[in-house]
Amino acid sequence: MAKRDRDFREMKDCAILYADQYMNDVEGERLEELAAVFLEKGVKKLIIDFSRTELINSIGISILVGIMDKLREKEGVLFFSGLKKANHDMFNMLGLTRFVPVCKTEEDALAMMGRGATAGGLQAKPRNEGGA
């Protein structure tokens, strides 16, 4: 049974975290705390959905890198979904998409996970589907 909240959707072995409109220090810390809760519960497959996110600042990016590192340490899987074009372009420019696959929708990310794909730096080759 899936558990859904405004901030996340929890499934059997996966959690989808929903970022708000502006990904800054406050929003980044909220996502980081949610990710930590799921990792503590043994959930190692996370999707961060940015479909509501208009802007991600440098602090938000640094917190995302921290989440990526924690998942790598736990041999977890991370996907991004729903990125607006400007944010997708920024993730490409910063090299994040080399380590985390980007999907157009959370459903696409779930399907990709279901096929056994894992996040870039953790094993699989990233596939950039979002943005343009």
C-alpha positions as a Markdown table, in Angstrom:
| # | Residue | x | y | z |
|---|---|---|---|---|
| 1 | Met | 0.0 | 0.0 | 0.0 |
| 2 | Ala | 1.4 | 3.4 | -0.9 |
| 3 | Lys | 1.4 | 6.2 | 1.6 |
| 4 | Arg | 0.9 | 9.7 | 0.1 |
| 5 | Asp | 1.6 | 13.1 | 1.6 |
| 6 | Arg | 1.9 | 16.6 | 0.2 |
| 7 | Asp | 5.7 | 16.2 | 0.6 |
| 8 | Phe | 6.2 | 12.6 | -0.4 |
| 9 | Arg | 4.8 | 9.4 | -1.7 |
| 10 | Glu | 6.0 | 6.2 | 0.0 |
| 11 | Met | 5.7 | 2.8 | -1.7 |
| 12 | Lys | 7.0 | -0.6 | -0.8 |
| 13 | Asp | 10.6 | -0.1 | -1.7 |
| 14 | Cys | 10.7 | 3.4 | -3.0 |
| 15 | Ala | 9.9 | 7.0 | -2.0 |
| 16 | Ile | 9.1 | 10.0 | -4.1 |
| 17 | Leu | 10.0 | 13.4 | -2.6 |
| 18 | Tyr | 8.3 | 16.5 | -3.9 |
| 19 | Ala | 10.3 | 19.7 | -4.0 |
| 20 | Asp | 8.4 | 23.0 | -3.6 |
| 21 | Gln | 8.5 | 26.0 | -5.9 |
| 22 | Tyr | 11.8 | 27.4 | -4.7 |
| 23 | Met | 14.7 | 25.1 | -3.8 |
| 24 | Asn | 16.8 | 27.0 | -1.3 |
| 25 | Asp | 18.3 | 26.2 | 2.1 |
| 26 | Val | 15.0 | 25.7 | 3.9 |
| 27 | Glu | 13.5 | 23.5 | 1.1 |
| 28 | Gly | 16.8 | 21.7 | 0.6 |
| 29 | Glu | 17.0 | 20.9 | 4.3 |
| 30 | Arg | 13.4 | 19.6 | 4.3 |
| 31 | Leu | 14.2 | 17.2 | 1.4 |
| 32 | Glu | 17.5 | 16.2 | 3.1 |
| 33 | Glu | 15.6 | 15.3 | 6.3 |
| 34 | Leu | 12.9 | 13.4 | 4.4 |
| 35 | Ala | 15.6 | 11.5 | 2.5 |
| 36 | Ala | 17.4 | 10.6 | 5.8 |
| 37 | Val | 14.1 | 9.3 | 7.3 |
| 38 | Phe | 13.6 | 7.0 | 4.4 |
| 39 | Leu | 17.2 | 5.8 | 4.4 |
| 40 | Glu | 16.9 | 5.1 | 8.1 |
| 41 | Lys | 13.8 | 3.0 | 7.3 |
| 42 | Gly | 15.8 | 1.0 | 4.8 |
| 43 | Val | 14.3 | 2.6 | 1.7 |
| 44 | Lys | 17.2 | 3.0 | -0.8 |
| 45 | Lys | 15.3 | 4.0 | -3.9 |
| 46 | Leu | 14.4 | 7.7 | -4.1 |
| 47 | Ile | 12.9 | 10.0 | -6.7 |
| 48 | Ile | 13.0 | 13.7 | -6.2 |
| 49 | Asp | 10.2 | 15.3 | -8.3 |
| 50 | Phe | 10.7 | 18.9 | -9.3 |
| 51 | Ser | 7.5 | 19.4 | -11.3 |
| 52 | Arg | 6.4 | 22.2 | -8.8 |
| 53 | Thr | 9.9 | 23.8 | -8.7 |
| 54 | Glu | 10.6 | 27.0 | -10.6 |
| 55 | Leu | 14.0 | 27.9 | -9.2 |
| 56 | Ile | 16.9 | 26.0 | -7.5 |
| 57 | Asn | 19.6 | 28.1 | -6.0 |
| 58 | Ser | 23.2 | 27.2 | -5.2 |
| 59 | Ile | 22.4 | 26.1 | -1.6 |
| 60 | Gly | 19.7 | 23.8 | -2.9 |
| 61 | Ile | 22.2 | 22.3 | -5.4 |
| 62 | Ser | 24.7 | 21.7 | -2.7 |
| 63 | Ile | 22.1 | 20.0 | -0.5 |
| 64 | Leu | 21.1 | 17.8 | -3.5 |
| 65 | Val | 24.8 | 16.8 | -3.8 |
| 66 | Gly | 24.8 | 15.8 | -0.1 |
| 67 | Ile | 21.7 | 13.6 | -0.7 |
| 68 | Met | 23.4 | 12.0 | -3.7 |
| 69 | Asp | 26.5 | 11.3 | -1.5 |
| 70 | Lys | 24.4 | 9.7 | 1.3 |
| 71 | Leu | 22.6 | 7.5 | -1.2 |
| 72 | Arg | 25.9 | 6.5 | -2.7 |
| 73 | Glu | 27.2 | 5.5 | 0.7 |
| 74 | Lys | 24.1 | 3.3 | 1.3 |
| 75 | Glu | 24.3 | 1.9 | -2.2 |
| 76 | Gly | 21.0 | 3.5 | -3.0 |
| 77 | Val | 19.3 | 4.7 | -6.2 |
| 78 | Leu | 18.3 | 8.3 | -7.0 |
| 79 | Phe | 16.4 | 9.7 | -9.9 |
| 80 | Phe | 15.2 | 13.2 | -10.6 |
| 81 | Ser | 11.9 | 13.9 | -12.4 |
| 82 | Gly | 9.8 | 16.8 | -13.6 |
| 83 | Leu | 12.6 | 19.3 | -14.1 |
| 84 | Lys | 11.8 | 22.5 | -15.9 |
| 85 | Lys | 14.0 | 23.2 | -18.9 |
| 86 | Ala | 16.1 | 25.9 | -17.1 |
| 87 | Asn | 16.7 | 23.6 | -14.1 |
| 88 | His | 17.5 | 20.7 | -16.4 |
| 89 | Asp | 20.0 | 22.8 | -18.3 |
| 90 | Met | 21.6 | 23.9 | -15.0 |
| 91 | Phe | 21.8 | 20.3 | -13.8 |
| 92 | Asn | 23.5 | 19.3 | -17.1 |
| 93 | Met | 25.9 | 22.3 | -16.9 |
| 94 | Leu | 26.9 | 21.3 | -13.3 |
| 95 | Gly | 27.3 | 17.7 | -14.2 |
| 96 | Leu | 24.6 | 16.3 | -11.9 |
| 97 | Thr | 23.0 | 14.4 | -14.8 |
| 98 | Arg | 26.1 | 12.4 | -15.2 |
| 99 | Phe | 25.4 | 10.8 | -11.8 |
| 100 | Val | 21.6 | 10.9 | -11.5 |
| 101 | Pro | 19.2 | 9.9 | -14.3 |
| 102 | Val | 16.6 | 12.5 | -15.1 |
| 103 | Cys | 13.1 | 11.4 | -16.2 |
| 104 | Lys | 10.2 | 13.5 | -17.5 |
| 105 | Thr | 7.8 | 12.2 | -14.9 |
| 106 | Glu | 7.8 | 10.3 | -11.7 |
| 107 | Glu | 6.0 | 7.5 | -13.5 |
| 108 | Asp | 8.9 | 7.3 | -16.0 |
| 109 | Ala | 11.4 | 7.2 | -13.1 |
| 110 | Leu | 9.4 | 4.4 | -11.5 |
| 111 | Ala | 9.4 | 2.4 | -14.7 |
| 112 | Met | 13.1 | 2.9 | -15.2 |
| 113 | Met | 13.7 | 1.7 | -11.6 |
| 114 | Gly | 11.5 | -1.3 | -12.3 |
| 115 | Arg | 13.7 | -2.2 | -15.2 |
| 116 | Gly | 16.6 | -2.4 | -12.7 |
| 117 | Ala | 18.3 | 0.8 | -13.7 |
| 118 | Thr | 20.3 | 2.5 | -11.0 |
| 119 | Ala | 21.7 | 6.0 | -10.6 |
| 120 | Gly | 24.7 | 7.1 | -12.7 |
| 121 | Gly | 27.5 | 7.3 | -10.3 |
| 122 | Leu | 26.1 | 4.3 | -8.4 |
| 123 | Gln | 26.2 | 1.9 | -11.3 |
| 124 | Ala | 24.1 | 2.7 | -14.4 |
| 125 | Lys | 24.6 | 5.1 | -17.2 |
| 126 | Pro | 22.3 | 8.1 | -16.8 |
| 127 | Arg | 19.6 | 8.6 | -19.4 |
| 128 | Asn | 18.5 | 12.2 | -19.8 |
| 129 | Glu | 14.8 | 12.4 | -20.7 |
| 130 | Gly | 13.8 | 15.6 | -19.0 |
| 131 | Gly | 14.1 | 19.2 | -20.1 |
| 132 | Ala | 14.2 | 19.9 | -23.8 |
